[in-house]
Amino acid sequence: MKYKFMILLISISLAACSVLLKDGAPSTRSELENLGPAPELSNTTWINVDHPLRLADLRGKVVLLDMWTFG
């Protein structure tokens, strides 16, 4: 009985999700404005690297930028 209830609950959840995604999803993908190439990094202080980074050195790599300030 417990197994049948779980199957029913999962089925109802999946059906609800498919209806919500179908109705709530935009029909077309909005395009972002092309702002051209990224400007070169011009930072004077770098942490955890031995030399300043350049965009050409990072090409093809996944990069996480953590921007913060003292406040």
PyMOL Python script that loads the backbone (N, CA, C, O; Angstrom):
from pymol import cmd

cmd.read_pdbstr("""\
ATOM      1  N   MET A   1       0.828  -1.187   0.000  1.00  0.00           N
ATOM      2  CA  MET A   1       0.000   0.000   0.000  1.00  0.00           C
ATOM      3  C   MET A   1       0.876   1.256   0.000  1.00  0.00           C
ATOM      4  O   MET A   1       0.602   2.220  -0.715  1.00  0.00           O
ATOM      5  N   LYS A   2       1.933   1.226   0.813  1.00  0.00           N
ATOM      6  CA  LYS A   2       2.835   2.363   0.894  1.00  0.00           C
ATOM      7  C   LYS A   2       3.536   2.594  -0.447  1.00  0.00           C
ATOM      8  O   LYS A   2       3.733   3.737  -0.858  1.00  0.00           O
ATOM      9  N   TYR A   3       3.908   1.513  -1.122  1.00  0.00           N
ATOM     10  CA  TYR A   3       4.586   1.579  -2.409  1.00  0.00           C
ATOM     11  C   TYR A   3       3.677   2.206  -3.470  1.00  0.00           C
ATOM     12  O   TYR A   3       4.123   3.036  -4.262  1.00  0.00           O
ATOM     13  N   LYS A   4       2.412   1.809  -3.483  1.00  0.00           N
ATOM     14  CA  LYS A   4       1.449   2.360  -4.451  1.00  0.00           C
ATOM     15  C   LYS A   4       1.223   3.842  -4.201  1.00  0.00           C
ATOM     16  O   LYS A   4       1.080   4.618  -5.147  1.00  0.00           O
ATOM     17  N   PHE A   5       1.189   4.236  -2.949  1.00  0.00           N
ATOM     18  CA  PHE A   5       1.004   5.649  -2.615  1.00  0.00           C
ATOM     19  C   PHE A   5       2.184   6.485  -3.102  1.00  0.00           C
ATOM     20  O   PHE A   5       1.992   7.584  -3.623  1.00  0.00           O
ATOM     21  N   MET A   6       3.396   5.975  -2.937  1.00  0.00           N
ATOM     22  CA  MET A   6       4.583   6.693  -3.396  1.00  0.00           C
ATOM     23  C   MET A   6       4.576   6.836  -4.917  1.00  0.00           C
ATOM     24  O   MET A   6       4.924   7.895  -5.438  1.00  0.00           O
ATOM     25  N   ILE A   7       4.185   5.788  -5.627  1.00  0.00           N
ATOM     26  CA  ILE A   7       4.107   5.843  -7.100  1.00  0.00           C
ATOM     27  C   ILE A   7       3.068   6.879  -7.519  1.00  0.00           C
ATOM     28  O   ILE A   7       3.313   7.660  -8.439  1.00  0.00           O
ATOM     29  N   LEU A   8       1.930   6.896  -6.867  1.00  0.00           N
ATOM     30  CA  LEU A   8       0.884   7.863  -7.180  1.00  0.00           C
ATOM     31  C   LEU A   8       1.366   9.286  -6.907  1.00  0.00           C
ATOM     32  O   LEU A   8       1.124  10.183  -7.714  1.00  0.00           O
ATOM     33  N   LEU A   9       2.033   9.499  -5.802  1.00  0.00           N
ATOM     34  CA  LEU A   9       2.542  10.820  -5.450  1.00  0.00           C
ATOM     35  C   LEU A   9       3.587  11.306  -6.457  1.00  0.00           C
ATOM     36  O   LEU A   9       3.569  12.469  -6.858  1.00  0.00           O
ATOM     37  N   ILE A  10       4.478  10.433  -6.858  1.00  0.00           N
ATOM     38  CA  ILE A  10       5.500  10.792  -7.849  1.00  0.00           C
ATOM     39  C   ILE A  10       4.855  11.084  -9.196  1.00  0.00           C
ATOM     40  O   ILE A  10       5.259  12.027  -9.877  1.00  0.00           O
ATOM     41  N   SER A  11       3.878  10.310  -9.587  1.00  0.00           N
ATOM     42  CA  SER A  11       3.189  10.528 -10.862  1.00  0.00           C
ATOM     43  C   SER A  11       2.478  11.870 -10.882  1.00  0.00           C
ATOM     44  O   SER A  11       2.548  12.596 -11.873  1.00  0.00           O
ATOM     45  N   ILE A  12       1.804  12.200  -9.810  1.00  0.00           N
ATOM     46  CA  ILE A  12       1.103  13.490  -9.730  1.00  0.00           C
ATOM     47  C   ILE A  12       2.108  14.634  -9.754  1.00  0.00           C
ATOM     48  O   ILE A  12       1.866  15.652 -10.403  1.00  0.00           O
ATOM     49  N   SER A  13       3.231  14.482  -9.057  1.00  0.00           N
ATOM     50  CA  SER A  13       4.256  15.526  -9.042  1.00  0.00           C
ATOM     51  C   SER A  13       4.836  15.749 -10.429  1.00  0.00           C
ATOM     52  O   SER A  13       5.008  16.891 -10.855  1.00  0.00           O
ATOM     53  N   LEU A  14       5.137  14.669 -11.135  1.00  0.00           N
ATOM     54  CA  LEU A  14       5.680  14.801 -12.492  1.00  0.00           C
ATOM     55  C   LEU A  14       4.678  15.439 -13.441  1.00  0.00           C
ATOM     56  O   LEU A  14       5.054  16.261 -14.276  1.00  0.00           O
ATOM     57  N   ALA A  15       3.418  15.072 -13.324  1.00  0.00           N
ATOM     58  CA  ALA A  15       2.388  15.659 -14.180  1.00  0.00           C
ATOM     59  C   ALA A  15       2.251  17.153 -13.896  1.00  0.00           C
ATOM     60  O   ALA A  15       2.120  17.954 -14.821  1.00  0.00           O
ATOM     61  N   ALA A  16       2.281  17.522 -12.631  1.00  0.00           N
ATOM     62  CA  ALA A  16       2.173  18.943 -12.274  1.00  0.00           C
ATOM     63  C   ALA A  16       3.369  19.729 -12.793  1.00  0.00           C
ATOM     64  O   ALA A  16       3.214  20.845 -13.289  1.00  0.00           O
ATOM     65  N   CYS A  17       4.557  19.153 -12.683  1.00  0.00           N
ATOM     66  CA  CYS A  17       5.758  19.837 -13.179  1.00  0.00           C
ATOM     67  C   CYS A  17       5.704  20.030 -14.683  1.00  0.00           C
ATOM     68  O   CYS A  17       6.075  21.091 -15.184  1.00  0.00           O
ATOM     69  N   SER A  18       5.248  19.021 -15.409  1.00  0.00           N
ATOM     70  CA  SER A  18       5.199  19.148 -16.868  1.00  0.00           C
ATOM     71  C   SER A  18       4.188  20.207 -17.284  1.00  0.00           C
ATOM     72  O   SER A  18       4.421  20.922 -18.258  1.00  0.00           O
ATOM     73  N   VAL A  19       3.078  20.326 -16.574  1.00  0.00           N
ATOM     74  CA  VAL A  19       2.090  21.363 -16.891  1.00  0.00           C
ATOM     75  C   VAL A  19       2.645  22.733 -16.571  1.00  0.00           C
ATOM     76  O   VAL A  19       2.477  23.665 -17.357  1.00  0.00           O
ATOM     77  N   LEU A  20       3.304  22.877 -15.431  1.00  0.00           N
ATOM     78  CA  LEU A  20       3.858  24.171 -15.047  1.00  0.00           C
ATOM     79  C   LEU A  20       4.962  24.608 -16.002  1.00  0.00           C
ATOM     80  O   LEU A  20       5.027  25.778 -16.378  1.00  0.00           O
ATOM     81  N   LEU A  21       5.825  23.686 -16.393  1.00  0.00           N
ATOM     82  CA  LEU A  21       6.906  24.038 -17.306  1.00  0.00           C
ATOM     83  C   LEU A  21       6.372  24.401 -18.691  1.00  0.00           C
ATOM     84  O   LEU A  21       6.892  25.304 -19.346  1.00  0.00           O
ATOM     85  N   LYS A  22       5.348  23.703 -19.126  1.00  0.00           N
ATOM     86  CA  LYS A  22       4.784  23.975 -20.441  1.00  0.00           C
ATOM     87  C   LYS A  22       4.128  25.351 -20.476  1.00  0.00           C
ATOM     88  O   LYS A  22       4.310  26.094 -21.441  1.00  0.00           O
ATOM     89  N   ASP A  23       3.369  25.702 -19.443  1.00  0.00           N
ATOM     90  CA  ASP A  23       2.659  26.974 -19.418  1.00  0.00           C
ATOM     91  C   ASP A  23       3.551  28.143 -19.011  1.00  0.00           C
ATOM     92  O   ASP A  23       3.360  29.261 -19.488  1.00  0.00           O
ATOM     93  N   GLY A  24       4.524  27.897 -18.135  1.00  0.00           N
ATOM     94  CA  GLY A  24       5.326  28.983 -17.602  1.00  0.00           C
ATOM     95  C   GLY A  24       6.569  29.309 -18.403  1.00  0.00           C
ATOM     96  O   GLY A  24       7.149  30.380 -18.226  1.00  0.00           O
ATOM     97  N   ALA A  25       6.992  28.414 -19.277  1.00  0.00           N
ATOM     98  CA  ALA A  25       8.213  28.640 -20.026  1.00  0.00           C
ATOM     99  C   ALA A  25       7.963  29.592 -21.186  1.00  0.00           C
ATOM    100  O   ALA A  25       6.944  29.479 -21.868  1.00  0.00           O
ATOM    101  N   PRO A  26       8.869  30.519 -21.417  1.00  0.00           N
ATOM    102  CA  PRO A  26       8.697  31.421 -22.551  1.00  0.00           C
ATOM    103  C   PRO A  26       8.786  30.649 -23.867  1.00  0.00           C
ATOM    104  O   PRO A  26       9.512  29.660 -23.970  1.00  0.00           O
ATOM    105  N   SER A  27       8.045  31.108 -24.863  1.00  0.00           N
ATOM    106  CA  SER A  27       8.011  30.393 -26.126  1.00  0.00           C
ATOM    107  C   SER A  27       9.266  30.645 -26.952  1.00  0.00           C
ATOM    108  O   SER A  27       9.669  29.794 -27.744  1.00  0.00           O
ATOM    109  N   THR A  28       9.886  31.810 -26.772  1.00  0.00           N
ATOM    110  CA  THR A  28      11.111  32.103 -27.515  1.00  0.00           C
ATOM    111  C   THR A  28      12.191  32.516 -26.542  1.00  0.00           C
ATOM    112  O   THR A  28      11.912  33.050 -25.468  1.00  0.00           O
ATOM    113  N   ARG A  29      13.412  32.266 -26.924  1.00  0.00           N
ATOM    114  CA  ARG A  29      14.547  32.628 -26.079  1.00  0.00           C
ATOM    115  C   ARG A  29      14.945  34.060 -26.382  1.00  0.00           C
ATOM    116  O   ARG A  29      15.151  34.421 -27.541  1.00  0.00           O
ATOM    117  N   SER A  30      15.054  34.876 -25.346  1.00  0.00           N
ATOM    118  CA  SER A  30      15.450  36.265 -25.565  1.00  0.00           C
ATOM    119  C   SER A  30      16.949  36.322 -25.819  1.00  0.00           C
ATOM    120  O   SER A  30      17.719  35.596 -25.189  1.00  0.00           O
ATOM    121  N   GLU A  31      17.349  37.158 -26.712  1.00  0.00           N
ATOM    122  CA  GLU A  31      18.751  37.292 -27.069  1.00  0.00           C
ATOM    123  C   GLU A  31      19.368  38.449 -26.297  1.00  0.00           C
ATOM    124  O   GLU A  31      18.739  39.494 -26.130  1.00  0.00           O
ATOM    125  N   LEU A  32      20.581  38.267 -25.831  1.00  0.00           N
ATOM    126  CA  LEU A  32      21.309  39.328 -25.142  1.00  0.00           C
ATOM    127  C   LEU A  32      21.982  40.217 -26.165  1.00  0.00           C
ATOM    128  O   LEU A  32      22.366  39.766 -27.244  1.00  0.00           O
ATOM    129  N   GLU A  33      22.120  41.473 -25.818  1.00  0.00           N
ATOM    130  CA  GLU A  33      22.791  42.416 -26.696  1.00  0.00           C
ATOM    131  C   GLU A  33      24.276  42.079 -26.776  1.00  0.00           C
ATOM    132  O   GLU A  33      24.906  41.790 -25.759  1.00  0.00           O
ATOM    133  N   ASN A  34      24.832  42.117 -27.981  1.00  0.00           N
ATOM    134  CA  ASN A  34      26.250  41.852 -28.170  1.00  0.00           C
ATOM    135  C   ASN A  34      27.023  43.125 -27.849  1.00  0.00           C
ATOM    136  O   ASN A  34      26.905  44.123 -28.561  1.00  0.00           O
ATOM    137  N   LEU A  35      27.806  43.091 -26.789  1.00  0.00           N
ATOM    138  CA  LEU A  35      28.580  44.259 -26.367  1.00  0.00           C
ATOM    139  C   LEU A  35      30.028  44.191 -26.828  1.00  0.00           C
ATOM    140  O   LEU A  35      30.856  44.997 -26.402  1.00  0.00           O
ATOM    141  N   GLY A  36      30.338  43.234 -27.696  1.00  0.00           N
ATOM    142  CA  GLY A  36      31.691  43.120 -28.215  1.00  0.00           C
ATOM    143  C   GLY A  36      32.574  42.303 -27.296  1.00  0.00           C
ATOM    144  O   GLY A  36      32.095  41.695 -26.339  1.00  0.00           O
ATOM    145  N   PRO A  37      33.869  42.289 -27.588  1.00  0.00           N
ATOM    146  CA  PRO A  37      34.787  41.491 -26.770  1.00  0.00           C
ATOM    147  C   PRO A  37      34.952  42.077 -25.371  1.00  0.00           C
ATOM    148  O   PRO A  37      34.772  43.275 -25.156  1.00  0.00           O
ATOM    149  N   ALA A  38      35.293  41.219 -24.441  1.00  0.00           N
ATOM    150  CA  ALA A  38      35.502  41.658 -23.063  1.00  0.00           C
ATOM    151  C   ALA A  38      36.747  42.530 -22.987  1.00  0.00           C
ATOM    152  O   ALA A  38      37.730  42.271 -23.682  1.00  0.00           O
ATOM    153  N   PRO A  39      36.714  43.562 -22.151  1.00  0.00           N
ATOM    154  CA  PRO A  39      37.924  44.375 -21.990  1.00  0.00           C
ATOM    155  C   PRO A  39      39.007  43.589 -21.263  1.00  0.00           C
ATOM    156  O   PRO A  39      38.712  42.694 -20.471  1.00  0.00           O
ATOM    157  N   GLU A  40      40.240  43.927 -21.534  1.00  0.00           N
ATOM    158  CA  GLU A  40      41.361  43.246 -20.883  1.00  0.00           C
ATOM    159  C   GLU A  40      41.333  43.517 -19.379  1.00  0.00           C
ATOM    160  O   GLU A  40      40.934  44.598 -18.946  1.00  0.00           O
ATOM    161  N   LEU A  41      41.754  42.541 -18.593  1.00  0.00           N
ATOM    162  CA  LEU A  41      41.805  42.700 -17.143  1.00  0.00           C
ATOM    163  C   LEU A  41      42.917  43.686 -16.790  1.00  0.00           C
ATOM    164  O   LEU A  41      44.055  43.534 -17.234  1.00  0.00           O
ATOM    165  N   SER A  42      42.583  44.686 -15.997  1.00  0.00           N
ATOM    166  CA  SER A  42      43.580  45.715 -15.675  1.00  0.00           C
ATOM    167  C   SER A  42      43.691  45.911 -14.172  1.00  0.00           C
ATOM    168  O   SER A  42      43.594  47.033 -13.674  1.00  0.00           O
ATOM    169  N   ASN A  43      43.891  44.836 -13.468  1.00  0.00           N
ATOM    170  CA  ASN A  43      44.011  44.891 -12.022  1.00  0.00           C
ATOM    171  C   ASN A  43      45.486  44.995 -11.637  1.00  0.00           C
ATOM    172  O   ASN A  43      46.345  44.407 -12.294  1.00  0.00           O
ATOM    173  N   THR A  44      45.772  45.734 -10.587  1.00  0.00           N
ATOM    174  CA  THR A  44      47.165  45.872 -10.149  1.00  0.00           C
ATOM    175  C   THR A  44      47.515  44.886  -9.037  1.00  0.00           C
ATOM    176  O   THR A  44      48.691  44.586  -8.828  1.00  0.00           O
ATOM    177  N   THR A  45      46.508  44.378  -8.318  1.00  0.00           N
ATOM    178  CA  THR A  45      46.740  43.451  -7.222  1.00  0.00           C
ATOM    179  C   THR A  45      46.067  42.128  -7.529  1.00  0.00           C
ATOM    180  O   THR A  45      44.862  42.074  -7.777  1.00  0.00           O
ATOM    181  N   TRP A  46      46.858  41.056  -7.510  1.00  0.00           N
ATOM    182  CA  TRP A  46      46.330  39.719  -7.762  1.00  0.00           C
ATOM    183  C   TRP A  46      46.642  38.842  -6.555  1.00  0.00           C
ATOM    184  O   TRP A  46      47.721  38.935  -5.970  1.00  0.00           O
ATOM    185  N   ILE A  47      45.687  37.987  -6.189  1.00  0.00           N
ATOM    186  CA  ILE A  47      45.861  37.086  -5.054  1.00  0.00           C
ATOM    187  C   ILE A  47      45.959  35.658  -5.589  1.00  0.00           C
ATOM    188  O   ILE A  47      45.207  35.273  -6.483  1.00  0.00           O
ATOM    189  N   ASN A  48      46.871  34.888  -5.049  1.00  0.00           N
ATOM    190  CA  ASN A  48      47.065  33.464  -5.374  1.00  0.00           C
ATOM    191  C   ASN A  48      47.602  33.216  -6.776  1.00  0.00           C
ATOM    192  O   ASN A  48      47.451  32.110  -7.296  1.00  0.00           O
ATOM    193  N   VAL A  49      48.215  34.197  -7.395  1.00  0.00           N
ATOM    194  CA  VAL A  49      48.891  33.988  -8.680  1.00  0.00           C
ATOM    195  C   VAL A  49      50.248  34.671  -8.620  1.00  0.00           C
ATOM    196  O   VAL A  49      50.430  35.636  -7.877  1.00  0.00           O
ATOM    197  N   ASP A  50      51.190  34.177  -9.391  1.00  0.00           N
ATOM    198  CA  ASP A  50      52.531  34.758  -9.352  1.00  0.00           C
ATOM    199  C   ASP A  50      52.750  35.845 -10.399  1.00  0.00           C
ATOM    200  O   ASP A  50      53.768  36.536 -10.365  1.00  0.00           O
ATOM    201  N   HIS A  51      51.808  36.005 -11.327  1.00  0.00           N
ATOM    202  CA  HIS A  51      51.921  37.051 -12.340  1.00  0.00           C
ATOM    203  C   HIS A  51      50.516  37.537 -12.709  1.00  0.00           C
ATOM    204  O   HIS A  51      49.550  36.799 -12.512  1.00  0.00           O
ATOM    205  N   PRO A  52      50.377  38.754 -13.237  1.00  0.00           N
ATOM    206  CA  PRO A  52      49.049  39.250 -13.624  1.00  0.00           C
ATOM    207  C   PRO A  52      48.408  38.360 -14.691  1.00  0.00           C
ATOM    208  O   PRO A  52      49.085  37.853 -15.585  1.00  0.00           O
ATOM    209  N   LEU A  53      47.112  38.184 -14.579  1.00  0.00           N
ATOM    210  CA  LEU A  53      46.382  37.350 -15.526  1.00  0.00           C
ATOM    211  C   LEU A  53      45.952  38.168 -16.743  1.00  0.00           C
ATOM    212  O   LEU A  53      45.662  39.360 -16.643  1.00  0.00           O
ATOM    213  N   ARG A  54      45.919  37.494 -17.895  1.00  0.00           N
ATOM    214  CA  ARG A  54      45.416  38.099 -19.118  1.00  0.00           C
ATOM    215  C   ARG A  54      44.272  37.239 -19.635  1.00  0.00           C
ATOM    216  O   ARG A  54      44.227  36.038 -19.368  1.00  0.00           O
ATOM    217  N   LEU A  55      43.348  37.843 -20.370  1.00  0.00           N
ATOM    218  CA  LEU A  55      42.232  37.084 -20.911  1.00  0.00           C
ATOM    219  C   LEU A  55      42.716  35.988 -21.858  1.00  0.00           C
ATOM    220  O   LEU A  55      42.135  34.904 -21.899  1.00  0.00           O
ATOM    221  N   ALA A  56      43.763  36.262 -22.610  1.00  0.00           N
ATOM    222  CA  ALA A  56      44.281  35.254 -23.541  1.00  0.00           C
ATOM    223  C   ALA A  56      44.763  34.010 -22.792  1.00  0.00           C
ATOM    224  O   ALA A  56      44.664  32.899 -23.314  1.00  0.00           O
ATOM    225  N   ASP A  57      45.282  34.185 -21.580  1.00  0.00           N
ATOM    226  CA  ASP A  57      45.740  33.043 -20.781  1.00  0.00           C
ATOM    227  C   ASP A  57      44.572  32.209 -20.268  1.00  0.00           C
ATOM    228  O   ASP A  57      44.737  31.023 -19.986  1.00  0.00           O
ATOM    229  N   LEU A  58      43.395  32.817 -20.145  1.00  0.00           N
ATOM    230  CA  LEU A  58      42.228  32.147 -19.580  1.00  0.00           C
ATOM    231  C   LEU A  58      41.297  31.573 -20.641  1.00  0.00           C
ATOM    232  O   LEU A  58      40.320  30.906 -20.301  1.00  0.00           O
ATOM    233  N   ARG A  59      41.575  31.816 -21.902  1.00  0.00           N
ATOM    234  CA  ARG A  59      40.690  31.377 -22.980  1.00  0.00           C
ATOM    235  C   ARG A  59      40.510  29.857 -22.951  1.00  0.00           C
ATOM    236  O   ARG A  59      41.477  29.100 -22.866  1.00  0.00           O
ATOM    237  N   GLY A  60      39.248  29.435 -23.023  1.00  0.00           N
ATOM    238  CA  GLY A  60      38.922  28.016 -23.023  1.00  0.00           C
ATOM    239  C   GLY A  60      38.853  27.389 -21.645  1.00  0.00           C
ATOM    240  O   GLY A  60      38.641  26.182 -21.530  1.00  0.00           O
ATOM    241  N   LYS A  61      39.029  28.185 -20.592  1.00  0.00           N
ATOM    242  CA  LYS A  61      38.972  27.665 -19.225  1.00  0.00           C
ATOM    243  C   LYS A  61      37.730  28.212 -18.530  1.00  0.00           C
ATOM    244  O   LYS A  61      37.216  29.269 -18.894  1.00  0.00           O
ATOM    245  N   VAL A  62      37.263  27.491 -17.543  1.00  0.00           N
ATOM    246  CA  VAL A  62      36.158  27.968 -16.711  1.00  0.00           C
ATOM    247  C   VAL A  62      36.754  28.863 -15.647  1.00  0.00           C
ATOM    248  O   VAL A  62      37.682  28.462 -14.943  1.00  0.00           O
ATOM    249  N   VAL A  63      36.223  30.091 -15.521  1.00  0.00           N
ATOM    250  CA  VAL A  63      36.780  31.080 -14.605  1.00  0.00           C
ATOM    251  C   VAL A  63      35.679  31.572 -13.673  1.00  0.00           C
ATOM    252  O   VAL A  63      34.588  31.918 -14.124  1.00  0.00           O
ATOM    253  N   LEU A  64      35.962  31.604 -12.385  1.00  0.00           N
ATOM    254  CA  LEU A  64      35.050  32.157 -11.396  1.00  0.00           C
ATOM    255  C   LEU A  64      35.625  33.470 -10.914  1.00  0.00           C
ATOM    256  O   LEU A  64      36.736  33.513 -10.385  1.00  0.00           O
ATOM    257  N   LEU A  65      34.865  34.552 -11.099  1.00  0.00           N
ATOM    258  CA  LEU A  65      35.295  35.856 -10.625  1.00  0.00           C
ATOM    259  C   LEU A  65      34.563  36.157  -9.323  1.00  0.00           C
ATOM    260  O   LEU A  65      33.332  36.189  -9.293  1.00  0.00           O
ATOM    261  N   ASP A  66      35.300  36.373  -8.271  1.00  0.00           N
ATOM    262  CA  ASP A  66      34.734  36.696  -6.969  1.00  0.00           C
ATOM    263  C   ASP A  66      35.075  38.156  -6.692  1.00  0.00           C
ATOM    264  O   ASP A  66      36.198  38.476  -6.302  1.00  0.00           O
ATOM    265  N   MET A  67      34.099  39.039  -6.894  1.00  0.00           N
ATOM    266  CA  MET A  67      34.346  40.470  -6.737  1.00  0.00           C
ATOM    267  C   MET A  67      33.769  40.949  -5.407  1.00  0.00           C
ATOM    268  O   MET A  67      32.605  40.693  -5.101  1.00  0.00           O
ATOM    269  N   TRP A  68      34.573  41.631  -4.636  1.00  0.00           N
ATOM    270  CA  TRP A  68      34.124  42.152  -3.363  1.00  0.00           C
ATOM    271  C   TRP A  68      34.969  43.366  -3.025  1.00  0.00           C
ATOM    272  O   TRP A  68      35.971  43.650  -3.682  1.00  0.00           O
ATOM    273  N   THR A  69      34.557  44.064  -2.006  1.00  0.00           N
ATOM    274  CA  THR A  69      35.284  45.250  -1.574  1.00  0.00           C
ATOM    275  C   THR A  69      35.260  45.322  -0.056  1.00  0.00           C
ATOM    276  O   THR A  69      34.405  44.713   0.587  1.00  0.00           O
ATOM    277  N   PHE A  70      36.188  46.056   0.508  1.00  0.00           N
ATOM    278  CA  PHE A  70      36.163  46.286   1.941  1.00  0.00           C
ATOM    279  C   PHE A  70      35.150  47.389   2.214  1.00  0.00           C
ATOM    280  O   PHE A  70      35.089  48.373   1.477  1.00  0.00           O
ATOM    281  N   GLY A  71      34.368  47.234   3.250  1.00  0.00           N
ATOM    282  CA  GLY A  71      33.338  48.234   3.487  1.00  0.00           C
ATOM    283  C   GLY A  71      33.165  48.617   4.922  1.00  0.00           C
ATOM    284  O   GLY A  71      32.322  49.455   5.240  1.00  0.00           O
TER     285      GLY A  71
END
""", "prot")
cmd.dss("prot")
cmd.show_as("cartoon", "prot")
cmd.util.cbc("prot")
cmd.orient("prot")
